[in-house]
Every structure is written in C-alpha cells, then in structure tokens.
Amino acid sequence: MARINIIDFAAVPDATSLSTQAIQRAIDSASAGDTVLIPAGRFLTGALFLKSEMTLELAKDAMLLGSQRLEDYPDIPTRVAGIDMVWPAAMLNINHCRNVTVCGSGTFDGQGAVWWHKFWGDDENSGMLADYTRRGLRWVVDYDCRRPRNVVVYESECVTLEDFTSQDSGFWNLHVCYSKQVNLQRLRVMNATGPSTDGIDIDSSQLVRVESCTVSCNDDNICVKSGRGAEAQQLGRTARDIIIRDCTLLKGSGITLGSETSGGIENVIIEHNRFSGTGVGFRIKSARNRGGWIKNIVVRHLKMEDVCYPFMLQLNWFPQYSYSEQPADTKQPPHWRKLASGVTGDAGLTRVENISISHISSSLTQPAAFSRAFFVEGTPENPIEQLSFSDITLQAQEFGKIAGVTNLRFERVTVDAPAMTREEHDAYAR
C-alpha cells in the first residue's frame, strides 16, 4: 500500500497554478489500498474524481482551493436539490465507488464568493435571484444558477469522511446521495454566508452516521432529504436508518428533515447534539406537492442556547420556492418540467407520523433576544400524527403555535414564554 504525493505529479502549492490534472494523475495512479496525499500547501483545483479502494489524505495545513471558473467543473449526471439532472461536478467527487476514505486535518475551500455573487449580487437581493423573482421564476433560480459543491458522495457505498474542514462552498458543502454505509466523523463545515450553503445533506441514502461534527453555515446545518416531485416518488429511494449524534450546530437552520420528501424519510435518530445561536433546532419542512412520508423519528438529548425556533414543523413551507406552474413551452429545460411535475392530489400531502421528542433544554443567554418555543403547522386534511414532547424545558420570548396535529402528547414540558405570540414571526424562508 503506497503513499502517493501529488507533488510528485507536478501539483503546485502556490494557490494560483491550476493543479487539477496533476492531482487527478496521482489519483488515477493509485492501486487498491493506496493513499494519495495532499501535503501542506494551497493547491488550486477544479473537479477531482476518486476511485474505489483508496484513501485521500489532506495533511495538516493542506488546502484544496476550488477554481472560480465554471469550465473547470464538467457537467455530469447528478442530483441537485431533489432533481436528477446534469450539473457541474463538485470539487471532490466520489461517484460509483466502494471502500473510499477521505481524511486528515486539511481543508476544502470552495472560494464560493464568486458563485454567491452570481446568485444574489452584492446586496443578497439582486443577481439572478432578483431577475428570476421579477419574472415569477423564484422556484427555478437555484437550479439555473450553476454552482459547484465542495464534496459529493454519489451512488457509492462504504465511504468514510473524517477530520477535514469544508468551507465556503459555492452551493452545498457535503452531499451524500444515493449511497449507503457512509460515515461522517469529526468534520468541520464553515460557511459564513452564501445562498443555499447547506452543511451536510443526506439524500436518499441509507445507513448513514454523522457524528461529532461542527457545522456553521447559511442554510440547513444537517439535512435529510429524499427527492422532489413525481420522478423522485416513482424512484422510491428512501432516506432511512440515519443517526446524527454528538454534533455542534452554530449559525444556520439546525437539523432538518425535508423539504424534499418524495421518496420518504424514516428511521432517523437525532441525539446528544448541541445548538448555539442557531436559527432553528429540530425542523421538518415539506410542501403540498412533495408527497412521501416522514416517520419513526427519535429526537432526544438536545441542548439549545439562543435558538430562535427550537421546534419548527411546517408542511406548507416557502410557497414561492415550493410551487410552480407547468411550463407550456416544451422547449424549456427538462429540469423545469421536472420541477413543475409535483406529486398531485392527496398523494402530494406528506405523511408525518410517530415523531418522539424528549429530553430537550433550550435557554436564552439574552432573554430579550427573539425565540419562539413552538412553530408547528400541519395541514387540516393531513395532520401530523403521533407527535410527542416529553421532559422538555424551554425558555423563549413567545410560546408560538401548534396546529394540524392529531394525537399530540405533552409530558413534563415546561415553557417560560412571557410575551404574546406575534404573527409576523410566522415566516421563515430558509
């Protein structure tokens, strides 16, 4: 089992010379059991593709810097926010692989600011976002604005990601899709800003563990998904048997199930996690055209501090993004038509059942800061079923709302919420 140094293949650690080809040659040279080493230094790269039975190690002070040219990320078949489509490859791609490890204390830096500017301009309210919103196309801009992810695990099994940092991705940081037996351990995800810069997304995958990770980002910190729309429902690739344990969540939108639920989400354990300054604690989100289900979920032993919404369960989330009209023009891109082909009728209502939430504390270090204890909105015709809260202590500004639930159970729940619930706090778009 050899250790292969990318320097020996002419990779240049100067942060400006494009080293994609050199690093890829090093990867391609590896035999089963070999390790490819990224040594200390700053290496500029486009898309890299690992292969089975190998390890990629990022040494201390090693950094892979993502190219800011879209042409350095070739278009490949993938899944983007619930839709199977052709899109730019990630900086690191683990596609159709088995027995792969990515480890070490180095960093993947997507240098994402150029992609964020493309999406929302200088003021977070211009760029493609403003243009598409004016045209009534908010629902498609995330897909048309092509932005690389940092690391993608796709159609792979027996993969370990451990100890490295992912930062400033153009789009999602770490995406595990259509894969099984994946372990993510002691990772750091740091995205100070940027649209849709999710931390860790587990997408239609099984037997996944996320443990001892620290995530700070501008969207969902850790998210479990299973595809969006009629195609995902027909594929029926469920996200299941997932554990999220002993993680620290900072800036961002907490641990989320959805909004892409069409393939179903089940058998998820979320336990012994810590939240500090997070927008949301535990979250479920879906829409009336997503279908699928969320069931058999255990949430326990969470400690929250200065969290705006400790519990947010919304089944009609962000209509401007979630709903679209069927394109009349058949010349429109295939992904537009997929987005418009939601799950119709009663089948579009996501079934949410058997959610157990226990042993949670949420406190405020600054009591005047906004916090709503509960924001739970099922739908009258398809309510959340069997939702239980037990052994919970919440300090919040306002109590909030609970609606659209049958078989709701409270045991040993204490809420300190002195202010009146205000309707202007009913919206949360991320």
Summary of the structure (lengths in Angstrom):
residues: 430
radius of gyration: 21.3
end to end distance: 45.6
largest distance: 65.6
contacts: 1627
relative contact order: 0.08
helix: 14%
strand: 46%
